[in-house]
């Protein structure tokens, strides 16, 4: 699987766990927008695009896209984080201004989800 990532926005807000937004293409056939680069207790990770819903008065989030296998998740994560590192280097080298995050964007949430099994 070919995974191509592009950082669409870098966030400069020290108290936010969201550090950037990315778009990803998969094998040149599918595009995924709204992937977040987040900084958590264990370091950088990516958060998939999600929608929110309320359950028993509590706001929860459900991914609208996510990799099925561990290998696909690792490939996606590596592609996005590599591009994030490149984008940070470029902004430092060229003095590019980093954007603030909009107030209505939700924070990143680290999820420990079990890997779903593939059946065909």
N, C-alpha and C positions, 0 to 999 in steps of 0.2 A: 504494500500500500504506500503510495506517495502522499506525504502530508506536507503541504506548503502553508506557512503561517505568515501573517503580516500584522504588525502592531499598528492599530488604528489610532490609539490615543494613550499617552502616558499621563498618569495622574500625579500631581504634586500637592498632596495634602497629608502631612505627617501623621495625623491621627486616624487616617483611613487604612484599612487592610487591603483595599483595592489599589494596585499599583499601575495597572494598564488594562486596556481592552484590546482584543485581537480578533481577527477573522482568519478562518482556516479553510483551505480547499482540500478535498480528499480525492485522490486519483484524477483530478481535473474534472470530476463529474458533480461533486456536491460541495456546497459552500455552507459554512457555519459561522454566523456572526454573533458577537456578544460574549465571546469567551473572555473570562476575567483572569488576570494574573493577580494573585493574592499573596500576602505575606502573613504566615501563621506562626504558631509556636515552633513548628518543625522546619520553618523556612518557606521558600516560595513554592506555590502550587497553583494549579489552574482550576477554575470553577466554571462549570458548563452553564450555558444559557438556561434560565429557568423561569417558571411562572409561579406566582404566589397564590395561595388559597388559605382559607380559614377553617380550622378544625377544632371544635370545642373551645372557641374563642381565642385560639392560638394561631398566629400566622406561620405557615409552613411553606416550603418551596419544593417544587418538583422539577427536575431537569427536563427540558424540552428536547435535548440531544445529549447522548452520552455514549462513549465507547462500550462495546459489549465484552471484549476480552482484555486481559491484563496487557498483552502485547500492544493492542491498539491504543489503550490508555497511555502506556509508556511512550509510544511514538508521537502521539498528540501532545503530551506534556513536554517532551524533549524539543519538538519543533517550535512550540510557542515560547518556551523559556529561552531557547537559543536566540530566537528573534528579539525577545525582550532584552537580553544582554547586548545584542548588536545595537538595538535602538538606544539603549542607555549610553553606550560608548559613543554613538554618533551624536547624541545631544550634548555630551560633554566636549567632544572634539570640535563641534561646529557651533556651540552656543545656542542651540535650538531651544525655544521656550517650551516649557512643559505646561500642560493644561491642568486646571483645577477640576475636580470631580463635581458633577451636578449634585445638588443637595438631595434630589429624589432617588438617587441610585442606592440600592440596598448594599449592605456589607457582604463580604464573602463569608461563607460558612463551610468549615471543613466537615466532610462527610466520610465516614468509614462504612462504605457500602460493600456488601459481598459481591463478588463477581458473578453475574448471571451466567447460566449455562446456555450453550448454543445447541439448538435442536433443529434438525433439517428433515 
